Amino acid sequence: MPEKTTPLRHVVLFVAALAALFIGGCAVAPKTLTIKGNPTPMMENAILKTATGATISRRQLIDELAGFRVVYVGESHTNVSHHTIQLEVIRELRKKTPDLSIGMEMFDTTYQPVLDRWTAGELDEDEFLRQTHWYANWRFPFDLYRDILQYAKENQIRVIALNLPFHIPAKIRVGGIASLGEQDAKYLPASIDTTNTEHRTYLEKIYKLHAFRGRDNFEFFYEAQCAWEDAMAAKVDEYLGAGKIVVLAGNGHIIRKFGIPDRAFARTRAPFATIYLAAVGSEAEPSWADYIWVTPDQPMPRMPMMPKGMKKPK
């Protein structure tokens, strides 16, 4: 009796099954966030309350944040998910706090009148970009911040410009605070704290990792950073009033609270909370913030340095 042959379709199905088994067995594990001192890695969207070491839900977080007058939500500037989370926090707190403001590192104080016209509905987006000189100042794609600013406009939530004019920290890094002329010095706060040894150590490590051509004096570099932090803290104090404010700033300005948060608290004495947004694939420390929110690693794929349609000068 002749040997029985396996139909071709059975062979194909067998090979496909082997391939599926191989692929499934070698599937890449999802990225997680490692918390120093914690053996359990954290998945995307987890929120760690660092005071207790427990994870909490979004609803629990918002309920707890409602008890603070100032809420800091950090960011990695180009991470799209970070701005989505910032808007979520603003939306939810707005439901609980009608008298809510949004403080933004992305604008310097000279643009406050423009921000006020924006939230009053007097400017369209193109005119807003022109009048804030967005792509000459902040430069990161406006797409990242559009939804936040549009929400503020639609709900007439005041947006506060927190930053120093952007050329001032750069000048301090080169020549120190004493080198500033009268026109620049007037933007500095009345007090600038350069005595925090933990803050100094943190920044010294960062300083040593970079080559700062023409800015090789760490003391000037540190003066610039402290002037920057205290100037933004002073604006939080100036505009807080009787309401609440959500502050949006880079993670480096809120980490361990020795940037803006502690300096603002020294002025306002208002209870505050910090949220550090940490992308999967990295490591964080409980000391960095009151809450650590694990986010996707989602950098913006395209980083235009000027608005769409604007031609480069020849």
SULLIN-V789082 format. One record per residue. N is the residue number from 1. RES is the residue in one letter. PHI is phi in whole degrees, -180 to 180 (999 if undefined). NEAR is the number of other C-alpha atoms within 12 Angstrom. D_LAST is the distance of its C-alpha to the last C-alpha in whole Angstrom. Layout:
# SULLIN-V789082
<<N & RES & PHI & NEAR & D_LAST> <N & RES & PHI & NEAR & D_LAST>>
This chain:
# SULLIN-V789082
<<1 & M & 999 & 3 & 85> <2 & P & -65 & 4 & 81> <3 & E & -63 & 5 & 79> <4 & K & -76 & 6 & 77> <5 & T & -97 & 9 & 73> <6 & T & -84 & 11 & 70> <7 & P & -58 & 10 & 68> <8 & L & -58 & 10 & 65> <9 & R & -65 & 11 & 64> <10 & H & -69 & 12 & 65> <11 & V & -64 & 13 & 64> <12 & V & -62 & 13 & 60> <13 & L & -63 & 14 & 61> <14 & F & -66 & 15 & 62> <15 & V & -64 & 14 & 59> <16 & A & -63 & 14 & 57> <17 & A & -65 & 14 & 59> <18 & L & -63 & 14 & 59> <19 & A & -63 & 14 & 55> <20 & A & -63 & 14 & 55> <21 & L & -63 & 13 & 57> <22 & F & -65 & 12 & 55> <23 & I & -63 & 12 & 52> <24 & G & -64 & 12 & 54> <25 & G & -69 & 11 & 55> <26 & C & -108 & 10 & 52> <27 & A & -61 & 10 & 50> <28 & V & -74 & 9 & 47> <29 & A & -68 & 11 & 48> <30 & P & -63 & 14 & 46> <31 & K & -67 & 20 & 44> <32 & T & -134 & 27 & 46> <33 & L & -107 & 32 & 45> <34 & T & -94 & 27 & 48> <35 & I & -103 & 32 & 49> <36 & K & -57 & 18 & 50> <37 & G & 85 & 14 & 54> <38 & N & -118 & 17 & 54> <39 & P & -72 & 12 & 56> <40 & T & -97 & 17 & 55> <41 & P & -68 & 23 & 51> <42 & M & -108 & 32 & 49> <43 & M & -85 & 27 & 48> <44 & E & -52 & 27 & 45> <45 & N & 78 & 26 & 46> <46 & A & -73 & 29 & 49> <47 & I & -125 & 35 & 49> <48 & L & -100 & 41 & 51> <49 & K & -89 & 31 & 52> <50 & T & -70 & 28 & 52> <51 & A & -66 & 18 & 55> <52 & T & -111 & 13 & 58> <53 & G & 76 & 23 & 56> <54 & A & -102 & 20 & 56> <55 & T & -86 & 26 & 54> <56 & I & -130 & 23 & 54> <57 & S & -84 & 17 & 53> <58 & R & -58 & 24 & 50> <59 & R & -63 & 16 & 53> <60 & Q & -61 & 19 & 54> <61 & L & -61 & 30 & 51> <62 & I & -62 & 29 & 50> <63 & D & -61 & 18 & 54> <64 & E & -72 & 26 & 54> <65 & L & -64 & 33 & 50> <66 & A & -62 & 29 & 52> <67 & G & -88 & 20 & 54> <68 & F & -111 & 27 & 51> <69 & R & -87 & 36 & 49> <70 & V & -128 & 41 & 46> <71 & V & -123 & 45 & 45> <72 & Y & -101 & 49 & 42> <73 & V & -119 & 47 & 40> <74 & G & -76 & 48 & 38> <75 & E & -166 & 42 & 35> <76 & S & -96 & 31 & 33> <77 & H & -52 & 33 & 29> <78 & T & -96 & 29 & 28> <79 & N & -84 & 32 & 32> <80 & V & -59 & 32 & 32> <81 & S & -64 & 30 & 36> <82 & H & -66 & 37 & 36> <83 & H & -75 & 34 & 34> <84 & T & -65 & 30 & 37> <85 & I & -67 & 34 & 40> <86 & Q & -57 & 41 & 38> <87 & L & -65 & 30 & 38> <88 & E & -60 & 23 & 42> <89 & V & -63 & 38 & 43> <90 & I & -62 & 40 & 42> <91 & R & -58 & 28 & 43> <92 & E & -70 & 24 & 47> <93 & L & -72 & 34 & 47> <94 & R & -61 & 28 & 46> <95 & K & -63 & 16 & 49> <96 & K & -97 & 21 & 52> <97 & T & -135 & 26 & 50> <98 & P & -59 & 20 & 49> <99 & D & -89 & 23 & 48> <100 & L & -115 & 35 & 45> <101 & S & -119 & 43 & 41> <102 & I & -122 & 47 & 38> <103 & G & -95 & 44 & 37> <104 & M & -130 & 40 & 33> <105 & E & -62 & 41 & 32> <106 & M & -72 & 40 & 28> <107 & F & -125 & 39 & 28> <108 & D & -90 & 33 & 29> <109 & T & -62 & 32 & 32> <110 & T & -69 & 24 & 30> <111 & Y & -98 & 30 & 29> <112 & Q & -57 & 28 & 33> <113 & P & -61 & 22 & 33> <114 & V & -69 & 30 & 30> <115 & L & -61 & 40 & 32> <116 & D & -65 & 28 & 35> <117 & R & -68 & 24 & 33> <118 & W & -62 & 33 & 32> <119 & T & -72 & 29 & 36> <120 & A & -82 & 22 & 37> <121 & G & 82 & 23 & 35> <122 & E & -92 & 18 & 34> <123 & L & -127 & 22 & 30> <124 & D & -87 & 21 & 29> <125 & E & -63 & 27 & 26> <126 & D & -60 & 20 & 23> <127 & E & -70 & 17 & 24> <128 & F & -62 & 30 & 25> <129 & L & -63 & 30 & 22> <130 & R & -68 & 21 & 20> <131 & Q & -75 & 24 & 23> <132 & T & -91 & 31 & 24> <133 & H & 50 & 26 & 20> <134 & W & -51 & 30 & 21> <135 & Y & -84 & 25 & 18> <136 & A & -100 & 21 & 17> <137 & N & -107 & 26 & 21> <138 & W & -74 & 28 & 23> <139 & R & 77 & 24 & 20> <140 & F & -65 & 28 & 22> <141 & P & -54 & 28 & 22> <142 & F & -64 & 36 & 24> <143 & D & -52 & 30 & 26> <144 & L & -65 & 33 & 28> <145 & Y & -112 & 36 & 29> <146 & R & -56 & 24 & 29> <147 & D & -64 & 22 & 33> <148 & I & -64 & 35 & 34> <149 & L & -70 & 42 & 32> <150 & Q & -67 & 28 & 34> <151 & Y & -63 & 26 & 37> <152 & A & -61 & 32 & 37> <153 & K & -66 & 27 & 36> <154 & E & -64 & 19 & 39> <155 & N & -109 & 24 & 41> <156 & Q & 51 & 25 & 40> <157 & I & -91 & 34 & 40> <158 & R & -69 & 38 & 39> <159 & V & -104 & 42 & 36> <160 & I & -104 & 40 & 36> <161 & A & -80 & 36 & 33> <162 & L & -96 & 43 & 34> <163 & N & -84 & 41 & 32> <164 & L & -70 & 40 & 31> <165 & P & -51 & 34 & 28> <166 & F & -64 & 30 & 25> <167 & H & -80 & 22 & 25> <168 & I & -73 & 33 & 29> <169 & P & -57 & 34 & 30> <170 & A & -63 & 28 & 27> <171 & K & -66 & 28 & 28> <172 & I & -65 & 35 & 32> <173 & R & -60 & 31 & 31> <174 & V & -87 & 26 & 30> <175 & G & -128 & 24 & 33> <176 & G & 82 & 27 & 35> <177 & I & -60 & 32 & 36> <178 & A & -64 & 20 & 38> <179 & S & -83 & 20 & 35> <180 & L & -72 & 23 & 33> <181 & G & -78 & 16 & 33> <182 & E & -61 & 12 & 35> <183 & Q & -67 & 12 & 33> <184 & D & -86 & 23 & 32> <185 & A & -62 & 23 & 35> <186 & K & -65 & 17 & 36> <187 & Y & -86 & 30 & 35> <188 & L & -78 & 36 & 37> <189 & P & -71 & 29 & 40> <190 & A & -64 & 15 & 43> <191 & S & -130 & 22 & 44> <192 & I & -130 & 28 & 42> <193 & D & -92 & 31 & 45> <194 & T & -116 & 27 & 44> <195 & T & -103 & 16 & 47> <196 & N & -79 & 20 & 47> <197 & T & -68 & 13 & 48> <198 & E & -66 & 16 & 47> <199 & H & -63 & 29 & 44> <200 & R & -60 & 25 & 43> <201 & T & -63 & 18 & 44> <202 & Y & -59 & 23 & 42> <203 & L & -74 & 29 & 39> <204 & E & -65 & 22 & 40> <205 & K & -65 & 14 & 40> <206 & I & -64 & 18 & 37> <207 & Y & -58 & 23 & 35> <208 & K & -72 & 16 & 37> <209 & L & -85 & 10 & 35> <210 & H & -124 & 14 & 32> <211 & A & -99 & 12 & 30> <212 & F & -107 & 17 & 29> <213 & R & -64 & 13 & 28> <214 & G & 77 & 15 & 28> <215 & R & -133 & 23 & 30> <216 & D & -95 & 20 & 34> <217 & N & -111 & 21 & 36> <218 & F & -62 & 28 & 37> <219 & E & -60 & 25 & 39> <220 & F & -66 & 31 & 36> <221 & F & -59 & 34 & 35> <222 & Y & -70 & 38 & 38> <223 & E & -58 & 37 & 38> <224 & A & -63 & 37 & 34> <225 & Q & -66 & 40 & 35> <226 & C & -67 & 38 & 38> <227 & A & -61 & 40 & 37> <228 & W & -61 & 42 & 34> <229 & E & -65 & 40 & 38> <230 & D & -69 & 37 & 40> <231 & A & -64 & 42 & 37> <232 & M & -70 & 45 & 37> <233 & A & -62 & 48 & 41> <234 & A & -64 & 38 & 41> <235 & K & -71 & 41 & 39> <236 & V & -59 & 47 & 42> <237 & D & -62 & 33 & 45> <238 & E & -64 & 22 & 43> <239 & Y & -105 & 32 & 43> <240 & L & -63 & 34 & 45> <241 & G & 57 & 17 & 48> <242 & A & -95 & 18 & 51> <243 & G & -96 & 28 & 49> <244 & K & -131 & 36 & 47> <245 & I & -138 & 44 & 43> <246 & V & -102 & 47 & 41> <247 & V & -102 & 47 & 39> <248 & L & -107 & 48 & 36> <249 & A & -155 & 40 & 35> <250 & G & -59 & 31 & 34> <251 & N & -54 & 35 & 37> <252 & G & -65 & 34 & 36> <253 & H & -87 & 41 & 37> <254 & I & -118 & 40 & 40> <255 & I & -57 & 37 & 42> <256 & R & 57 & 32 & 45> <257 & K & 72 & 35 & 45> <258 & F & -82 & 35 & 44> <259 & G & -87 & 42 & 41> <260 & I & -71 & 50 & 41> <261 & P & -57 & 46 & 44> <262 & D & -66 & 35 & 46> <263 & R & -70 & 37 & 45> <264 & A & -69 & 41 & 45> <265 & F & -62 & 29 & 48> <266 & A & -61 & 23 & 49> <267 & R & -94 & 27 & 48> <268 & T & -94 & 25 & 49> <269 & R & 59 & 18 & 52> <270 & A & -90 & 25 & 51> <271 & P & -58 & 24 & 52> <272 & F & -141 & 35 & 49> <273 & A & -139 & 40 & 48> <274 & T & -120 & 47 & 45> <275 & I & -122 & 47 & 44> <276 & Y & -98 & 42 & 42> <277 & L & -92 & 48 & 40> <278 & A & -119 & 45 & 40> <279 & A & -78 & 36 & 39> <280 & V & -60 & 30 & 42> <281 & G & 90 & 22 & 41> <282 & S & -128 & 22 & 41> <283 & E & -128 & 25 & 44> <284 & A & -134 & 31 & 45> <285 & E & -123 & 27 & 48> <286 & P & -57 & 29 & 50> <287 & S & -72 & 25 & 49> <288 & W & -73 & 34 & 46> <289 & A & -166 & 37 & 46> <290 & D & -71 & 36 & 49> <291 & Y & -135 & 44 & 48> <292 & I & -117 & 47 & 46> <293 & W & -106 & 45 & 45> <294 & V & -83 & 38 & 44> <295 & T & -122 & 36 & 41> <296 & P & -63 & 30 & 39> <297 & D & -89 & 27 & 36> <298 & Q & -130 & 25 & 34> <299 & P & -69 & 22 & 30> <300 & M & -66 & 22 & 28> <301 & P & -70 & 13 & 26> <302 & R & -129 & 17 & 23> <303 & M & -122 & 20 & 21> <304 & P & -67 & 21 & 18> <305 & M & -96 & 20 & 16> <306 & M & -155 & 24 & 15> <307 & P & -61 & 22 & 17> <308 & K & -58 & 16 & 17> <309 & G & 94 & 9 & 15> <310 & M & -81 & 12 & 12> <311 & K & -86 & 10 & 9> <312 & K & -69 & 10 & 6> <313 & P & -66 & 5 & 4> <314 & K & -80 & 3 & 0>>
